[in-house]
């Protein structure tokens, strides 16, 4: 898991809020990728998942990797 270390020293209050809003937007986009990936993989049949080499138990792990990286 990657962590971001941001320094807000010397930034105005407006810049701090803009940075916070950008972080929220990025987090929301990642959550959307996770949810979409899970939803799409859950719609596949057992045979389709087997053809892809994916088990139902690993769907959330695959979606997490797609959204947040390894």
C-alpha positions as CSV (number, residue, x, y, z in Angstrom):
1,X,0.0,0.0,0.0
2,X,1.3,3.4,-0.9
3,X,1.1,6.4,1.3
4,X,1.3,10.0,0.3
5,X,3.1,12.4,2.4
6,X,2.0,15.9,1.6
7,X,3.4,19.0,3.3
8,X,1.0,21.9,3.6
9,X,3.5,24.3,5.1
10,X,3.1,27.8,3.7
11,X,-0.1,27.1,1.9
12,X,-3.1,29.3,2.2
13,X,-6.3,28.0,3.6
14,X,-7.8,27.9,0.1
15,X,-5.0,25.8,-1.2
16,X,-5.3,23.4,1.7
17,X,-9.0,23.0,1.0
18,X,-8.3,22.5,-2.7
19,X,-5.7,19.8,-1.9
20,X,-8.2,18.1,0.4
21,X,-10.9,18.2,-2.2
22,X,-8.5,16.7,-4.8
23,X,-7.6,13.9,-2.3
24,X,-11.3,13.2,-1.8
25,X,-11.9,13.1,-5.5
26,X,-9.0,10.7,-6.0
27,X,-10.3,8.4,-3.2
28,X,-13.8,8.5,-4.7
29,X,-12.5,7.6,-8.1
30,X,-10.6,4.6,-6.7
31,X,-13.7,3.4,-4.8
32,X,-15.7,3.6,-8.0
33,X,-13.1,1.5,-9.8
34,X,-13.3,-1.0,-7.0
35,X,-17.1,-1.2,-6.9
36,X,-17.3,-1.4,-10.7
37,X,-14.8,-4.1,-11.0
38,X,-16.5,-6.2,-8.2
39,X,-19.9,-5.7,-9.9
40,X,-18.6,-6.7,-13.3
41,X,-16.8,-9.8,-12.1
42,X,-19.7,-10.9,-10.0
43,X,-22.0,-11.0,-13.1
44,X,-19.7,-13.6,-14.7
45,X,-20.7,-17.2,-14.6
46,X,-18.6,-19.8,-12.9
47,X,-17.4,-21.1,-16.2
48,X,-16.4,-17.6,-17.4
49,X,-14.5,-17.0,-14.2
50,X,-12.8,-20.4,-14.6
51,X,-11.8,-19.5,-18.1
52,X,-10.1,-16.4,-16.7
53,X,-8.5,-18.3,-13.9
54,X,-10.4,-16.4,-11.2
55,X,-12.3,-17.9,-8.3
56,X,-15.3,-16.2,-6.7
57,X,-13.3,-15.9,-3.5
58,X,-10.6,-13.7,-5.2
59,X,-13.0,-11.2,-6.8
60,X,-12.5,-8.6,-4.1
61,X,-8.8,-9.0,-4.0
62,X,-8.6,-8.5,-7.8
63,X,-10.8,-5.5,-7.6
64,X,-8.7,-4.0,-4.8
65,X,-5.5,-4.5,-6.8
66,X,-7.2,-2.9,-9.9
67,X,-8.3,0.2,-7.8
68,X,-5.4,0.7,-5.4
69,X,-2.5,-1.2,-6.9
70,X,-0.6,-4.1,-5.6
